[in-house]
Amino acid sequence: MFVMLPSSVPATEGEHNGETLHAEKLHPLYRHEKVIGLAEVMDFPSVAKGSSDILTKIIDAKKEGGRIDGHGAGLTSADLNNYLAVGIRTDHESTTAKEATDRLRAGMFVMLREGTVGRDLLQTIPAVSEKNSHRFCFCTDDKLINDLITEGSINYNIRLAINNGIEPITAIQMATINAANCHNLPYLGAIAAGYQADIVFLKDLETVEISKVLKNGEVVVENGVRNEAAFHKQAEVPFVSPPINHHLRLQDLALPLTKETCYVIGMQPNSLFTEKRIEQVTIQNGKFVPNVKNDLLKMAVVERHHDTGCVGVGIVKGFGLTEGAIATTVAHDSHNIVAVGVSDEAMKAAIDHITQTGGGIAVVDGAGKVLHDLALPIAGLLSDKPYEEVETDLAGLLKAFNQISSAKGFDPFLTLSFLTLPVIPELKLTDQGLFDFATFQIIPNEVN
């Protein structure tokens, strides 16, 4: 496992998050043997205007011999030139074959994504040909335990690519030597003298069915059975989680309105992008009221790190809730609390519950009763349970969601967490309010 240092914490200026990482805080970490570069430069406006902090981060990464990852969601061919000019050479945000081709022509390594929410491979794989395949590799970019168990990881990407016209050897090339070249790892990605002996044995090339795995020359899995002796246990490092820190009141969830015409976040299943919708909403006593029939629900982002009292409230369409609410402390990238619901009372009940558990995910019904939860006591982001138990809880959460929603065919919890990431088009919600990617600023909920 290697690490790319986070380039944009917070993702955009103005958000409240746990820490702000400037260049001077990142620089000493390049000495660590596991650090190989600078991750996901997602604050494109700062790159375009030559912000000293982001440019210093990029220069430091170059000086230390690291790679610099891009995050070019929604960028045009002209916009990409700003990235290329400062030395950014990778991108994983293509959602169409044209976007992938634009990045390829610009000289980038293109990572084709297939995760739990960002399912883009089928739309981007047509960009790959025998002549250009050496510039493509795969990524997952947020894939949950249940999908890893049922589908697999990069092996699933290979299988999808083969099923959609890519030659098996080419697909395997994209997953192995291409990925190693992309990340400047010259001793990985091939079976040859001088390369690390990481070898996967396949029963069948077309289905990518795995029979045995060698890691660094040792058999770690054979016929689906782990070789426990090969998994070297390391001493656990204690982690003290920061507390969930807010003082949310019921009235903080209110959304005052004077106009019925409002901007609405149009959630798109299995996509990180949202639609900037304009809808007629219901107002009672000067405040927005969710409309279950039209699937116009309330969404809130509650700052949870410094007890600032900041709460962003907006309107979202696509979750299909008929009652209750869901809430989570996984909310990219500032990881405040995010909730969506049919009533303020249900939303507060869900938020209060995950606050009490030290972070996590919860589903509540119309009466505020918790139907299922998953505690995430490590920073409100990670479980301390074995992955088998986490899988069971994720299945329980989805079952509970299906009790209160008519929407199907997507993961509602990870989808909700991405609705707070302002560097992906078109509309998102932060603790400061509704964020418009096109103008890169907070906008009012009401249409002027």
N, C-alpha and C positions, 0 to 999 in steps of 0.2 A: 504494500500500500504506500502510495506517495501522496503528497499534499501540495496543492497550489495555494499560495497565500491569498486571502480575501482582499480584493482590490477596492471594493465599494461598500464600506460599512460606515454609515448607512448607504442604502442603494441610491438615494437622492438626498439633496440638502433639505433640511427642515423636518424630516421625520425624527421621532424620538425612538431610540433603541438602547440596548444595553451598554454599548460602548462605541466610541468613534475611533476608528483606526487610521491614523495618519501615517505618512511614509516613514517617519522616524521610529514608529512602533513596529512596523513590519520589517525594517531593514535587518536587525540582528537575527531574525528567524531564518534568513537564507543560509546561515551556518549549519542548520540542522540537515542531516543526511537525507531525510525524507522529503525535504522541500525542494521542488524542481521548477518552480516558476510562480507567476502571478495569475490568479484565477479571474475568469469572467469579468473583464472590464465592461461593466454594464451602464456606467454613468456617461453615456455618449455625449451629452451637452458639455460636460467638463472636458472631455477630450477635444471636442470641436473648438472650444474657446480657449484651449491651452491652459487649463487650470494647473497651477504650479504643483499642487499636491499630487494629482493623478499622474502628471508627467514625471515627477520625481519617483513615484512608485514604478513607473515603466522603465525609467533610466536605471534605477537600482536593480530591477530584475535582469535587464540586459547585461549590466556590469557583472552580475553574479552568474551569468551563463544560463539563466532560466528562460523558459518559454513563457509567452504572454498569451493568455486565452482571451478571445473576444466574446461578446454577447450582443450580437447585432440584430436583436428582434426589431422587425419593422423598418430596418434601414434600407435606403435605396442604394443603387450602384455608386452614386456620387458620394453618399454618406460613408460608404465603406472605405473610400480613399482616405478619409481622416484616420481611420483605424490603421490602414496600411502604412500611412506616412510616419506613424510613431512606432511601427514594428509589431503590431498585432497581426498574427498569422493564422489564427484558428477561429472557427465559429460553429456553434451547435444549434443555432436558432432558426434554421431553415424550416419552413412549413410547406413549401411548394418546390417542385422541380426547378422552376425559374429562379427562385431565391438561391437554391443550391448551386445552380449554374452561374449566377452572378458572383457568388463567392469564389467559385472555382476559377472563373475568368480573372478575378482580382488577384489571384495567386495564393489563396488561402487553402489550408487543410479544412475539409468540411466533415464535421461529425454528424452522422444521421441518427436522429434520436427516436427511441421507442421506449417510453417509460410508462408509468401508471396513468398519468394525465396527458403528457405530451406524446401523443401517438402520431408521429409524423412520417414514419418510414415509408409507408405505402405511397404517400404523396411525393416524397423526395427521391425515391430509388430510381425513377425513370431518368434522372440526371446522370446516372452512372453508366459508363461504357467501358469496353476493354481498353480503350486508349487513355482514359482519364482515371481509371479506378484506383491508381496508386495514390491519388490525392484525397480519397475518401476513407473514413473509418466510422465506427459505430459508437454510440453512447446510450445510456439509459436516462440520466438526469432526473432523479426522483422516481424510484421504483420501490413499492412497498413489499413487505415480507410475503404477503399472500400471493402477489403476482410473481415474485421471485421463485416461490415454491411451485406454483402451478404452471408458469410459462418458462421460467429460466431468466437468465440475464443476457449477456451478449450472444450466447448460443441461440436464444430466441430470435435476436436480430438477424443472425446468419440464416436461420431457417426461413424467416419471412422473406429475406432477400432472394433466397434460392427459389422459393415458391412464386416469386414475382419476376422471374426471368434472369436472375444473375447466376452465372456459372458457379458451381460449388467452390471450386478452387479460388475464384475471384472473391467470393464472399468471405472465405476463410482468410485470404490475404488482407482484406479490409479490416478484419477483426484482430489480426496478429501483427505482422510486420509493419503495416500501415500505421497502426496505433502506436507502436514503438517509435517509429520514425517521427510521427507527429509530436510526441512528447520528449524526443531526444533521449531515448533509452536504448543505446546501441547494442546492449548485451541481451536484450529481450526480443521476442517476436519471431524467432526463427529456430529451426532445428539444424544446428551446424556447430562446428568446432568454435569454441570461444563464446557460445551463447549459453545462458542459464537453461538448465534442463527442466523447463516447464512444458509438459507435453500432455495433450489430450488425445486419447485413443477413442476412435469412433466405430460403432458397430455398422453404421450406414452413413454415407456421405450426404445423401439427399435429406434425410430426416435429422441429421446431426445428433443421433442418439449416442450418448457417451457410455463407454464401458469401463474406462480407467483413466485416472488423472495422476500425473506426476508433478510434484512441485519441488523445484530445486533438487531434482534427482530422486526424491522419495515418493513412493506410492502413497497418496493421501486418500483416494477413494477408488474402490474397485467393485463393480457390479452393484453400485448404489450403497455400499457399506463403507463408512469412514474408518480409516486406520487411525485410531485414537492416539497411538504412540507417536505418529508423525506430527501431531498438532502440539507444538511446544508451548506449554503454558507459561505465561508471563505474569509477574507479580502485579496484582491490581493496584492501581493508583487511586487513592480516595479523591472524590470530587465533591466539593461543597457547592451545592446549587444556590444561586441567588434566589431570594424569595420572590414570589408573585406579589407585586407591590402596587396596589391601586385602592381607591375608595369609591368605587362605582355606586351611584344612587340610581333608583329607577327613573327619576326625571332626566338623568343624563342621556337616556336612550331616546328621548323625544326628538322628533324631526319637525320643527316649525316650518310651515309653508304658507305662502300667500297666493301661489299660483298652482293650478292643477297640472300644468304642463311641465314635466320634469325629465332630467337625464336619468337613465336607468342603465345599470351595468347588465349587459346581456351575456350571461354565462353561456359558453359554448362547450358542450360535453367533449371530453377527451382532447381538449386544446387549452393552451395557456393564454391564448388571445381571448379577449372579450369584445363584445359589440357595443358601440356607443348608441344606445337607443333613446328615442324620445317617446314618452308615453303619457297618457292622461291618468292621473292617480286620484285616489280618494283622500279628501281632507275632512276631518271632523274637529271642531273647536280649534281651528288654526294649525292642526298637526296632521302629518301623514299617518294614514291607517292602512296596514297591509290588506291586500285584496287577494284572497286565496283563489277565487274563480279566474282571475287574470294572471295569477302567479306573480304578483308584484309584492315582494316581501321586503322586510326591513333587514339591513345589514349594519353591523357596528364593529368598529375597531377600537379597542380599549388599551391605552398605553399601560404596560404592566411592569416596567423596569424601575422607574424613578418616582412613581406616585405623582405625576404631573397633573392628573385630572383630565388629560386630553382624551376626548372621545370623538371619533369621526363616525358620522351616521349617513347612510345612503340607502338607495333602493336597488334591489337586484331581482333579476328574472331568470328562471331556469331550474330552481331547486324543487319546485313542485310540492312544497310543504302544504299539508292540509291542517296541521296543528303543530304545536310545540316549537322546538328550536334545536339547533346544533351549535356547538362552540368548540374551539381548539386554541391551544397556545402555540401551535405550529403555524406560523404566518409569515411567509417569506417576504423580505429578508430580515426585517426588524423584529419579527417574532413577538409582536404584541398579541393580545387576545382578539380573535375574530369570531363573530357569531352571526347567524342568520336565523330569523324566526318569524312566527305569525303574530306574536304578541310581545310587548316589552317584558311582561312578567315571566314568560317562558325563557326569553333570552337571558334575563338576569339570573334565573334559576340555573341555567346551563353554565353561565359565566361563574357564578358563585361556587358551583360544584368543582369545576376544574381549578379554581383558585384554592379551594380547601385541599385538593389532592396534590398540590404543588406543581400543577400543570398537567395537561393531558387533553383528551377528547371526550365529549359527552353528548348524549342524545336525550332530550327530555320530551315528555308528552305535553298535551295542552294544559294539564293541571300542574306542570312543573316537576312531575315525578321523573327521576332518572331511569331511563329504560336500559341503558348500557353505557359503560365508560371504559376508557383505557388511561390509566395513570402514566404520566411521563415525568417522573420525579427528577431526572437529570436535565436541569435547565429548562424544563417544560418541553423538551424536544425528544428525549430518548427514554426508552423503557429500561429497567434493570432486570427484566424477566428474560428467561430463555425464549428464543424466537418462536418455538412451538406455542407457548402461551400467548405471545403477542398475536400470532396468527389467529388463534381462537378468539381473542378479544376483537380483532379487526372484523372477523366474521360476525361477531355479536353486534358490533356497531352498525354494520351494514344491514343486518336483520332489523335492528331497531329503527334505522333510518327508513327502511321500507314500510314500517308500521305507520310512519307519519308523513310519508311522501309518495306521490305517484310517479316520480321521475325514476328512470332506470337507465342502465347501460353505461354508467360512469362512476368513478369514486368520488363521492360528495365531499369527503373530508380533505383530501389533498387538493381537490378543485377549489374548495373554499380557501385553503391556505395560500393559493396562488392569486387570489383576488385582491391581495394586499401588496403585490409586487408591481410598483409603478413603472418599471422600466420595460414592461411588455404591453403592447397596445391592447385595447384602446382606452378603456376606462378602468380604474382601480380605486380602492379606498384605503386611505391611511388614517392614522390617528389625528391627522390634520384636516381630513375631509376628502372630498371626491377629487381624484387626480386624473387629468386629461393628458395622455401620452403625446398627443399631437402638439399641444402647446407647452408641455412639460411644466404644468403648474396646477395648483388647486383651483377648482371652479365651483360655482354654486350649484346646488341640486336643481334649482329652478331654471328653466330655459328663459333667457332674456329676449 
